[in-house]
Amino acid sequence: MKKVKIAGREVFPIGLGTSNVGDKAGKFSQEVEAIRAGLEHGVQVIDTAEMYGNGNAERLVGHAIEPFDRENLFLVSKVLPNNASKKQIPLSLENSLKRLKTDYVDLYLLHWKGVFR
C-alpha cells in the first residue's frame, strides 16, 4: 500500500481513532493491546484528543506507544473549543503532551464536537 503525505511526512494511510478508548477502566489492557496490534501491523497515525474520556484516551495512547519508536509515529491531538485561547492553548497542549508521555505531537487541531447535517 502506498504511503500518503500528512504535514510533510509520509505515513501509512490507515490510522487509529481513539474517541471511545479510555472510557472504561476494565478495558484498559484490551484497548492498549488493540492499539499495539495496529502499530505492529504498520499503522503510524493515531488520532486522539483531550476531550476523549476527559484525557483518558491520551493517557491510554501514551501507555500503548511506550515500546515503539516515537519518530515512526504520527500523533494527532485536539484542543477543546473552550480551551482555544492564546492563554489556554499552550496549557492544554502541555497537558496533552504529559498524558501522551511525549514531547511533541505531529498535528494539533481545534476540536469541534457538533452535529453535521
N, CA, C and O atoms as CSV, one atom per row, in Angstrom:
chain,resi,resn,atom,element,x,y,z
A,1,MET,N,N,0.853,-1.173,0.000
A,1,MET,CA,C,0.000,0.000,0.000
A,1,MET,C,C,0.898,1.234,0.000
A,1,MET,O,O,1.874,1.302,0.746
A,2,LYS,N,N,0.563,2.191,-0.829
A,2,LYS,CA,C,1.338,3.427,-0.906
A,2,LYS,C,C,1.140,4.272,0.340
A,2,LYS,O,O,0.063,4.277,0.936
A,3,LYS,N,N,2.178,4.976,0.723
A,3,LYS,CA,C,2.079,5.905,1.845
A,3,LYS,C,C,1.470,7.215,1.358
A,3,LYS,O,O,1.452,7.498,0.160
A,4,VAL,N,N,0.980,7.996,2.288
A,4,VAL,CA,C,0.413,9.306,1.987
A,4,VAL,C,C,1.205,10.360,2.747
A,4,VAL,O,O,1.888,10.055,3.725
A,5,LYS,N,N,1.106,11.593,2.292
A,5,LYS,CA,C,1.819,12.681,2.952
A,5,LYS,C,C,0.862,13.475,3.826
A,5,LYS,O,O,-0.180,13.942,3.365
A,6,ILE,N,N,1.227,13.623,5.094
A,6,ILE,CA,C,0.465,14.452,6.030
A,6,ILE,C,C,1.470,15.391,6.684
A,6,ILE,O,O,2.457,14.945,7.269
A,7,ALA,N,N,1.220,16.670,6.585
A,7,ALA,CA,C,2.096,17.675,7.202
A,7,ALA,C,C,3.562,17.430,6.845
A,7,ALA,O,O,4.455,17.572,7.679
A,8,GLY,N,N,3.783,17.057,5.583
A,8,GLY,CA,C,5.140,16.865,5.096
A,8,GLY,C,C,5.773,15.524,5.406
A,8,GLY,O,O,6.922,15.288,5.033
A,9,ARG,N,N,5.050,14.637,6.083
A,9,ARG,CA,C,5.576,13.309,6.422
A,9,ARG,C,C,4.844,12.235,5.643
A,9,ARG,O,O,3.632,12.318,5.446
A,10,GLU,N,N,5.577,11.231,5.201
A,10,GLU,CA,C,4.955,10.088,4.544
A,10,GLU,C,C,4.624,9.044,5.599
A,10,GLU,O,O,5.481,8.615,6.372
A,11,VAL,N,N,3.347,8.645,5.609
A,11,VAL,CA,C,2.876,7.690,6.611
A,11,VAL,C,C,1.940,6.675,5.956
A,11,VAL,O,O,1.382,6.912,4.885
A,12,PHE,N,N,1.789,5.548,6.630
A,12,PHE,CA,C,0.832,4.527,6.210
A,12,PHE,C,C,-0.563,5.158,6.192
A,12,PHE,O,O,-0.913,5.867,7.135
A,13,PRO,N,N,-1.365,4.926,5.162
A,13,PRO,CA,C,-2.636,5.655,5.018
A,13,PRO,C,C,-3.783,5.217,5.921
A,13,PRO,O,O,-4.876,5.777,5.833
A,14,ILE,N,N,-3.565,4.242,6.778
A,14,ILE,CA,C,-4.616,3.826,7.701
A,14,ILE,C,C,-4.182,4.196,9.113
A,14,ILE,O,O,-3.079,3.854,9.540
A,15,GLY,N,N,-5.054,4.897,9.834
A,15,GLY,CA,C,-4.728,5.324,11.195
A,15,GLY,C,C,-5.750,4.811,12.185
A,15,GLY,O,O,-6.741,4.181,11.818
A,16,LEU,N,N,-5.487,5.096,13.449
A,16,LEU,CA,C,-6.377,4.687,14.536
A,16,LEU,C,C,-7.008,5.910,15.184
A,16,LEU,O,O,-6.318,6.868,15.533
A,17,GLY,N,N,-8.320,5.870,15.339
A,17,GLY,CA,C,-9.031,6.890,16.094
A,17,GLY,C,C,-9.267,6.375,17.503
A,17,GLY,O,O,-9.402,5.171,17.717
A,18,THR,N,N,-9.315,7.288,18.461
A,18,THR,CA,C,-9.409,6.852,19.863
A,18,THR,C,C,-10.556,7.514,20.616
A,18,THR,O,O,-10.474,7.698,21.831
A,19,SER,N,N,-11.612,7.868,19.915
A,19,SER,CA,C,-12.669,8.649,20.567
A,19,SER,C,C,-13.355,7.933,21.725
A,19,SER,O,O,-13.879,8.603,22.615
A,20,ASN,N,N,-13.374,6.630,21.752
A,20,ASN,CA,C,-14.048,5.928,22.844
A,20,ASN,C,C,-13.117,5.114,23.724
A,20,ASN,O,O,-13.580,4.430,24.637
A,21,VAL,N,N,-11.815,5.170,23.472
A,21,VAL,CA,C,-10.919,4.395,24.326
A,21,VAL,C,C,-10.659,5.157,25.618
A,21,VAL,O,O,-10.734,6.385,25.661
A,22,GLY,N,N,-10.357,4.415,26.651
A,22,GLY,CA,C,-10.075,5.023,27.946
A,22,GLY,C,C,-11.311,5.355,28.756
A,22,GLY,O,O,-11.206,5.866,29.871
A,23,ASP,N,N,-12.486,5.069,28.204
A,23,ASP,CA,C,-13.726,5.373,28.911
A,23,ASP,C,C,-14.038,4.373,30.024
A,23,ASP,O,O,-14.678,4.722,31.016
A,24,LYS,N,N,-13.583,3.129,29.854
A,24,LYS,CA,C,-13.892,2.078,30.826
A,24,LYS,C,C,-12.597,1.449,31.313
A,24,LYS,O,O,-11.893,0.793,30.545
A,25,ALA,N,N,-12.282,1.647,32.583
A,25,ALA,CA,C,-11.031,1.156,33.162
A,25,ALA,C,C,-10.845,-0.340,32.945
A,25,ALA,O,O,-9.718,-0.800,32.762
A,26,GLY,N,N,-11.912,-1.092,32.962
A,26,GLY,CA,C,-11.836,-2.533,32.789
A,26,GLY,C,C,-11.389,-2.972,31.411
A,26,GLY,O,O,-11.045,-4.137,31.212
A,27,LYS,N,N,-11.388,-2.057,30.461
A,27,LYS,CA,C,-10.976,-2.391,29.097
A,27,LYS,C,C,-9.582,-1.862,28.759
A,27,LYS,O,O,-9.131,-1.978,27.620
A,28,PHE,N,N,-8.900,-1.280,29.750
A,28,PHE,CA,C,-7.605,-0.654,29.515
A,28,PHE,C,C,-6.635,-1.582,28.786
A,28,PHE,O,O,-6.104,-1.221,27.736
A,29,SER,N,N,-6.403,-2.769,29.332
A,29,SER,CA,C,-5.439,-3.705,28.739
A,29,SER,C,C,-5.839,-4.111,27.333
A,29,SER,O,O,-4.995,-4.201,26.442
A,30,GLN,N,N,-7.120,-4.355,27.138
A,30,GLN,CA,C,-7.624,-4.756,25.821
A,30,GLN,C,C,-7.427,-3.628,24.807
A,30,GLN,O,O,-7.051,-3.882,23.662
A,31,GLU,N,N,-7.677,-2.397,25.218
A,31,GLU,CA,C,-7.530,-1.262,24.306
A,31,GLU,C,C,-6.061,-0.969,24.007
A,31,GLU,O,O,-5.726,-0.613,22.877
A,32,VAL,N,N,-5.190,-1.111,24.988
A,32,VAL,CA,C,-3.742,-0.964,24.752
A,32,VAL,C,C,-3.295,-2.018,23.753
A,32,VAL,O,O,-2.563,-1.722,22.808
A,33,GLU,N,N,-3.737,-3.240,23.969
A,33,GLU,CA,C,-3.385,-4.344,23.072
A,33,GLU,C,C,-3.863,-4.074,21.645
A,33,GLU,O,O,-3.150,-4.373,20.687
A,34,ALA,N,N,-5.052,-3.518,21.499
A,34,ALA,CA,C,-5.585,-3.220,20.166
A,34,ALA,C,C,-4.742,-2.157,19.459
A,34,ALA,O,O,-4.438,-2.291,18.274
A,35,ILE,N,N,-4.369,-1.110,20.180
A,35,ILE,CA,C,-3.527,-0.066,19.587
A,35,ILE,C,C,-2.179,-0.646,19.200
A,35,ILE,O,O,-1.685,-0.392,18.101
A,36,ARG,N,N,-1.588,-1.411,20.079
A,36,ARG,CA,C,-0.283,-2.014,19.777
A,36,ARG,C,C,-0.353,-2.969,18.595
A,36,ARG,O,O,0.578,-3.027,17.792
A,37,ALA,N,N,-1.444,-3.718,18.480
A,37,ALA,CA,C,-1.602,-4.621,17.333
A,37,ALA,C,C,-1.629,-3.818,16.033
A,37,ALA,O,O,-1.016,-4.217,15.043
A,38,GLY,N,N,-2.336,-2.692,16.035
A,38,GLY,CA,C,-2.344,-1.840,14.852
A,38,GLY,C,C,-0.952,-1.339,14.516
A,38,GLY,O,O,-0.540,-1.381,13.357
A,39,LEU,N,N,-0.223,-0.866,15.518
A,39,LEU,CA,C,1.133,-0.355,15.301
A,39,LEU,C,C,2.068,-1.452,14.804
A,39,LEU,O,O,2.918,-1.209,13.947
A,40,GLU,N,N,1.911,-2.646,15.338
A,40,GLU,CA,C,2.740,-3.772,14.904
A,40,GLU,C,C,2.467,-4.166,13.455
A,40,GLU,O,O,3.302,-4.801,12.809
A,41,HIS,N,N,1.304,-3.790,12.954
A,41,HIS,CA,C,0.940,-4.110,11.573
A,41,HIS,C,C,1.063,-2.909,10.638
A,41,HIS,O,O,0.494,-2.914,9.547
A,42,GLY,N,N,1.792,-1.898,11.051
A,42,GLY,CA,C,2.128,-0.805,10.147
A,42,GLY,C,C,1.433,0.515,10.368
A,42,GLY,O,O,1.820,1.515,9.763
A,43,VAL,N,N,0.417,0.557,11.215
A,43,VAL,CA,C,-0.256,1.832,11.475
A,43,VAL,C,C,0.742,2.799,12.102
A,43,VAL,O,O,1.529,2.414,12.966
A,44,GLN,N,N,0.706,4.043,11.667
A,44,GLN,CA,C,1.580,5.074,12.222
A,44,GLN,C,C,0.779,6.234,12.815
A,44,GLN,O,O,1.221,6.871,13.771
A,45,VAL,N,N,-0.393,6.505,12.253
A,45,VAL,CA,C,-1.190,7.664,12.655
A,45,VAL,C,C,-2.160,7.271,13.772
A,45,VAL,O,O,-2.927,6.317,13.643
A,46,ILE,N,N,-2.106,8.030,14.871
A,46,ILE,CA,C,-3.057,7.852,15.965
A,46,ILE,C,C,-3.688,9.209,16.231
A,46,ILE,O,O,-2.996,10.202,16.459
A,47,ASP,N,N,-5.012,9.233,16.198
A,47,ASP,CA,C,-5.780,10.448,16.429
A,47,ASP,C,C,-6.427,10.373,17.800
A,47,ASP,O,O,-7.130,9.412,18.113
A,48,THR,N,N,-6.185,11.396,18.618
A,48,THR,CA,C,-6.763,11.447,19.955
A,48,THR,C,C,-7.130,12.892,20.278
A,48,THR,O,O,-7.008,13.771,19.424
A,49,ALA,N,N,-7.577,13.139,21.500
A,49,ALA,CA,C,-7.970,14.498,21.880
A,49,ALA,C,C,-8.108,14.579,23.390
A,49,ALA,O,O,-8.365,13.580,24.062
A,50,GLU,N,N,-7.931,15.803,23.917
A,50,GLU,CA,C,-8.127,15.993,25.350
A,50,GLU,C,C,-9.570,15.699,25.753
A,50,GLU,O,O,-9.840,15.349,26.902
A,51,MET,N,N,-10.484,15.842,24.814
A,51,MET,CA,C,-11.911,15.615,25.067
A,51,MET,C,C,-12.231,14.135,25.311
A,51,MET,O,O,-13.131,13.818,26.088
A,52,TYR,N,N,-11.514,13.249,24.666
A,52,TYR,CA,C,-11.848,11.831,24.727
A,52,TYR,C,C,-11.575,11.272,26.122
A,52,TYR,O,O,-10.430,11.209,26.569
A,53,GLY,N,N,-12.629,10.878,26.783
A,53,GLY,CA,C,-12.515,10.312,28.125
A,53,GLY,C,C,-11.913,11.293,29.117
A,53,GLY,O,O,-11.288,10.887,30.097
A,54,ASN,N,N,-12.101,12.583,28.864
A,54,ASN,CA,C,-11.543,13.622,29.740
A,54,ASN,C,C,-10.034,13.434,29.931
A,54,ASN,O,O,-9.515,13.551,31.041
A,55,GLY,N,N,-9.346,13.141,28.827
A,55,GLY,CA,C,-7.898,12.931,28.859
A,55,GLY,C,C,-7.476,11.481,28.975
A,55,GLY,O,O,-6.304,11.162,28.776
A,56,ASN,N,N,-8.406,10.598,29.293
A,56,ASN,CA,C,-8.046,9.191,29.470
A,56,ASN,C,C,-7.591,8.524,28.179
A,56,ASN,O,O,-6.751,7.625,28.222
A,57,ALA,N,N,-8.119,8.936,27.040
A,57,ALA,CA,C,-7.670,8.362,25.771
A,57,ALA,C,C,-6.205,8.713,25.529
A,57,ALA,O,O,-5.427,7.868,25.087
A,58,GLU,N,N,-5.831,9.955,25.818
A,58,GLU,CA,C,-4.428,10.343,25.648
A,58,GLU,C,C,-3.532,9.544,26.600
A,58,GLU,O,O,-2.447,9.116,26.209
A,59,ARG,N,N,-3.970,9.343,27.830
A,59,ARG,CA,C,-3.191,8.545,28.789
A,59,ARG,C,C,-3.000,7.118,28.268
A,59,ARG,O,O,-1.902,6.565,28.332
A,60,LEU,N,N,-4.075,6.537,27.755
A,60,LEU,CA,C,-4.020,5.181,27.241
A,60,LEU,C,C,-3.092,5.108,26.033
A,60,LEU,O,O,-2.287,4.183,25.926
A,61,VAL,N,N,-3.198,6.071,25.126
A,61,VAL,CA,C,-2.320,6.108,23.952
A,61,VAL,C,C,-0.868,6.241,24.408
A,61,VAL,O,O,0.010,5.549,23.893
A,62,GLY,N,N,-0.614,7.128,25.371
A,62,GLY,CA,C,0.742,7.291,25.887
A,62,GLY,C,C,1.324,5.985,26.401
A,62,GLY,O,O,2.495,5.681,26.172
A,63,HIS,N,N,0.505,5.226,27.088
A,63,HIS,CA,C,0.941,3.925,27.595
A,63,HIS,C,C,1.164,2.944,26.436
A,63,HIS,O,O,2.157,2.216,26.415
A,64,ALA,N,N,0.244,2.931,25.488
A,64,ALA,CA,C,0.309,1.971,24.375
A,64,ALA,C,C,1.529,2.181,23.489
A,64,ALA,O,O,2.089,1.213,22.974
A,65,ILE,N,N,1.945,3.414,23.306
A,65,ILE,CA,C,3.051,3.686,22.371
A,65,ILE,C,C,4.430,3.581,23.018
A,65,ILE,O,O,5.440,3.673,22.321
A,66,GLU,N,N,4.493,3.393,24.320
A,66,GLU,CA,C,5.795,3.359,25.017
A,66,GLU,C,C,6.831,2.437,24.368
A,66,GLU,O,O,7.982,2.849,24.229
A,67,PRO,N,N,6.480,1.203,23.960
A,67,PRO,CA,C,7.520,0.335,23.405
A,67,PRO,C,C,7.897,0.626,21.951
A,67,PRO,O,O,8.753,-0.056,21.387
A,68,PHE,N,N,7.274,1.620,21.349
A,68,PHE,CA,C,7.504,1.914,19.935
A,68,PHE,C,C,8.394,3.142,19.765
A,68,PHE,O,O,8.472,3.999,20.645
A,69,ASP,N,N,9.055,3.207,18.623
A,69,ASP,CA,C,9.900,4.346,18.295
A,69,ASP,C,C,9.008,5.538,17.959
A,69,ASP,O,O,8.299,5.524,16.954
A,70,ARG,N,N,9.045,6.552,18.789
A,70,ARG,CA,C,8.179,7.736,18.626
A,70,ARG,C,C,8.341,8.385,17.259
A,70,ARG,O,O,7.372,8.898,16.699
A,71,GLU,N,N,9.549,8.369,16.721
A,71,GLU,CA,C,9.803,9.014,15.434
A,71,GLU,C,C,9.074,8.334,14.277
A,71,GLU,O,O,8.903,8.937,13.218
A,72,ASN,N,N,8.647,7.093,14.466
A,72,ASN,CA,C,7.906,6.377,13.426
A,72,ASN,C,C,6.402,6.573,13.536
A,72,ASN,O,O,5.644,6.066,12.709
A,73,LEU,N,N,5.966,7.310,14.558
A,73,LEU,CA,C,4.541,7.540,14.767
A,73,LEU,C,C,4.162,8.944,14.336
A,73,LEU,O,O,5.006,9.840,14.287
A,74,PHE,N,N,2.896,9.129,14.026
A,74,PHE,CA,C,2.347,10.443,13.698
A,74,PHE,C,C,1.161,10.656,14.624
A,74,PHE,O,O,0.072,10.135,14.381
A,75,LEU,N,N,1.377,11.427,15.690
A,75,LEU,CA,C,0.335,11.651,16.688
A,75,LEU,C,C,-0.432,12.930,16.401
A,75,LEU,O,O,0.148,13.990,16.164
A,76,VAL,N,N,-1.753,12.799,16.428
A,76,VAL,CA,C,-2.652,13.932,16.258
A,76,VAL,C,C,-3.449,14.072,17.547
A,76,VAL,O,O,-3.995,13.092,18.054
A,77,SER,N,N,-3.516,15.288,18.074
A,77,SER,CA,C,-4.408,15.537,19.197
A,77,SER,C,C,-5.157,16.829,18.930
A,77,SER,O,O,-4.863,17.560,17.984
A,78,LYS,N,N,-6.132,17.088,19.788
A,78,LYS,CA,C,-7.013,18.236,19.550
A,78,LYS,C,C,-7.292,18.976,20.846
A,78,LYS,O,O,-7.408,18.382,21.918
A,79,VAL,N,N,-7.397,20.298,20.712
A,79,VAL,CA,C,-7.753,21.159,21.834
A,79,VAL,C,C,-9.261,21.405,21.796
A,79,VAL,O,O,-9.846,21.572,20.725
A,80,LEU,N,N,-9.872,21.426,22.955
A,80,LEU,CA,C,-11.306,21.729,23.042
A,80,LEU,C,C,-11.566,23.178,22.634
A,80,LEU,O,O,-10.733,24.043,22.902
A,81,PRO,N,N,-12.696,23.462,21.997
A,81,PRO,CA,C,-13.006,24.844,21.624
A,81,PRO,C,C,-12.968,25.815,22.802
A,81,PRO,O,O,-12.518,26.951,22.649
A,82,ASN,N,N,-13.438,25.378,23.985
A,82,ASN,CA,C,-13.429,26.296,25.130
A,82,ASN,C,C,-12.019,26.515,25.693
A,82,ASN,O,O,-11.832,27.361,26.567
A,83,ASN,N,N,-11.025,25.759,25.199
A,83,ASN,CA,C,-9.627,25.969,25.586
A,83,ASN,C,C,-8.834,26.657,24.483
A,83,ASN,O,O,-7.616,26.805,24.586
A,84,ALA,N,N,-9.519,27.070,23.440
A,84,ALA,CA,C,-8.852,27.644,22.270
A,84,ALA,C,C,-8.664,29.149,22.420
A,84,ALA,O,O,-9.283,29.946,21.715
A,85,SER,N,N,-7.806,29.510,23.343
A,85,SER,CA,C,-7.457,30.925,23.517
A,85,SER,C,C,-5.934,31.030,23.537
A,85,SER,O,O,-5.235,30.034,23.725
A,86,LYS,N,N,-5.439,32.228,23.345
A,86,LYS,CA,C,-3.994,32.449,23.343
A,86,LYS,C,C,-3.358,31.974,24.649
A,86,LYS,O,O,-2.241,31.458,24.649
A,87,LYS,N,N,-4.063,32.146,25.742
A,87,LYS,CA,C,-3.552,31.738,27.053
A,87,LYS,C,C,-3.701,30.237,27.296
A,87,LYS,O,O,-2.800,29.606,27.848
A,88,GLN,N,N,-4.831,29.664,26.889
A,88,GLN,CA,C,-5.140,28.285,27.254
A,88,GLN,C,C,-4.537,27.234,26.318
A,88,GLN,O,O,-4.216,26.136,26.773
A,89,ILE,N,N,-4.373,27.532,25.035
A,89,ILE,CA,C,-3.853,26.521,24.100
A,89,ILE,C,C,-2.512,25.951,24.563
A,89,ILE,O,O,-2.354,24.730,24.581
A,90,PRO,N,N,-1.535,26.792,24.939
A,90,PRO,CA,C,-0.261,26.204,25.395
A,90,PRO,C,C,-0.423,25.306,26.624
A,90,PRO,O,O,0.274,24.299,26.747
A,91,LEU,N,N,-1.320,25.654,27.517
A,91,LEU,CA,C,-1.555,24.830,28.710
A,91,LEU,C,C,-2.214,23.505,28.333
A,91,LEU,O,O,-1.834,22.451,28.842
A,92,SER,N,N,-3.192,23.562,27.449
A,92,SER,CA,C,-3.859,22.338,27.003
A,92,SER,C,C,-2.888,21.432,26.265
A,92,SER,O,O,-2.892,20.216,26.458
A,93,LEU,N,N,-2.055,22.029,25.418
A,93,LEU,CA,C,-1.059,21.235,24.693
A,93,LEU,C,C,-0.080,20.581,25.666
A,93,LEU,O,O,0.227,19.397,25.528
A,94,GLU,N,N,0.402,21.322,26.625
A,94,GLU,CA,C,1.338,20.769,27.605
A,94,GLU,C,C,0.696,19.616,28.373
A,94,GLU,O,O,1.349,18.600,28.614
A,95,ASN,N,N,-0.563,19.755,28.759
A,95,ASN,CA,C,-1.263,18.669,29.453
A,95,ASN,C,C,-1.417,17.448,28.559
A,95,ASN,O,O,-1.256,16.317,29.019
A,96,SER,N,N,-1.728,17.667,27.283
A,96,SER,CA,C,-1.828,16.551,26.340
A,96,SER,C,C,-0.486,15.841,26.196
A,96,SER,O,O,-0.432,14.611,26.183
A,97,LEU,N,N,0.589,16.605,26.089
A,97,LEU,CA,C,1.920,16.003,25.964
A,97,LEU,C,C,2.260,15.154,27.186
A,97,LEU,O,O,2.831,14.072,27.051
A,98,LYS,N,N,1.918,15.633,28.361
A,98,LYS,CA,C,2.171,14.859,29.583
A,98,LYS,C,C,1.382,13.555,29.567
A,98,LYS,O,O,1.913,12.494,29.897
A,99,ARG,N,N,0.106,13.642,29.180
A,99,ARG,CA,C,-0.716,12.423,29.134
A,99,ARG,C,C,-0.198,11.446,28.082
A,99,ARG,O,O,-0.232,10.233,28.290
A,100,LEU,N,N,0.278,11.969,26.955
A,100,LEU,CA,C,0.803,11.132,25.875
A,100,LEU,C,C,2.231,10.653,26.134
A,100,LEU,O,O,2.743,9.806,25.401
A,101,LYS,N,N,2.870,11.183,27.160
A,101,LYS,CA,C,4.256,10.832,27.508
A,101,LYS,C,C,5.206,11.089,26.344
A,101,LYS,O,O,6.046,10.252,26.012
A,102,THR,N,N,5.060,12.251,25.736
A,102,THR,CA,C,5.922,12.629,24.620
A,102,THR,C,C,6.210,14.121,24.705
A,102,THR,O,O,5.573,14.843,25.473
A,103,ASP,N,N,7.155,14.568,23.926
A,103,ASP,CA,C,7.484,15.992,23.961
A,103,ASP,C,C,6.973,16.743,22.731
A,103,ASP,O,O,7.221,17.940,22.582
A,104,TYR,N,N,6.257,16.033,21.848
A,104,TYR,CA,C,5.648,16.710,20.702
A,104,TYR,C,C,4.515,15.879,20.117
A,104,TYR,O,O,4.482,14.656,20.251
A,105,VAL,N,N,3.598,16.567,19.470
A,105,VAL,CA,C,2.603,15.925,18.610
A,105,VAL,C,C,2.907,16.389,17.196
A,105,VAL,O,O,3.506,17.445,16.994
A,106,ASP,N,N,2.499,15.607,16.239
A,106,ASP,CA,C,2.786,15.940,14.843
A,106,ASP,C,C,1.754,16.890,14.248
A,106,ASP,O,O,2.042,17.622,13.301
A,107,LEU,N,N,0.555,16.871,14.808
A,107,LEU,CA,C,-0.505,17.759,14.342
A,107,LEU,C,C,-1.423,18.042,15.521
A,107,LEU,O,O,-1.859,17.122,16.214
A,108,TYR,N,N,-1.712,19.310,15.743
A,108,TYR,CA,C,-2.584,19.720,16.849
A,108,TYR,C,C,-3.724,20.523,16.242
A,108,TYR,O,O,-3.507,21.543,15.588
A,109,LEU,N,N,-4.932,20.048,16.467
A,109,LEU,CA,C,-6.110,20.617,15.816
A,109,LEU,C,C,-7.088,21.218,16.819
A,109,LEU,O,O,-7.095,20.855,17.996
A,110,LEU,N,N,-7.900,22.129,16.341
A,110,LEU,CA,C,-9.033,22.624,17.109
A,110,LEU,C,C,-10.143,21.596,16.974
A,110,LEU,O,O,-10.554,21.261,15.863
A,111,HIS,N,N,-10.629,21.096,18.104
A,111,HIS,CA,C,-11.667,20.068,18.101
A,111,HIS,C,C,-13.040,20.714,18.043
A,111,HIS,O,O,-13.306,21.718,18.704
A,112,TRP,N,N,-13.873,20.137,17.266
A,112,TRP,CA,C,-15.237,20.614,17.198
A,112,TRP,C,C,-16.154,19.422,17.297
A,112,TRP,O,O,-16.181,18.576,16.402
A,113,LYS,N,N,-16.898,19.347,18.363
A,113,LYS,CA,C,-17.862,18.268,18.501
A,113,LYS,C,C,-19.222,18.867,18.217
A,113,LYS,O,O,-19.771,19.613,19.029
A,114,GLY,N,N,-19.742,18.543,17.090
A,114,GLY,CA,C,-21.028,19.096,16.703
A,114,GLY,C,C,-21.765,18.104,15.828
A,114,GLY,O,O,-21.246,17.044,15.480
A,115,VAL,N,N,-22.953,18.463,15.491
A,115,VAL,CA,C,-23.772,17.619,14.633
A,115,VAL,C,C,-23.723,18.205,13.230
A,115,VAL,O,O,-24.003,19.385,13.017
A,116,PHE,N,N,-23.364,17.364,12.295
A,116,PHE,CA,C,-23.309,17.793,10.900
A,116,PHE,C,C,-24.546,17.269,10.184
A,116,PHE,O,O,-24.873,16.085,10.265
A,117,ARG,N,N,-25.213,18.152,9.496
A,117,ARG,CA,C,-26.429,17.744,8.789
A,117,ARG,C,C,-26.325,18.047,7.332
A,117,ARG,O,O,-27.257,17.772,6.577
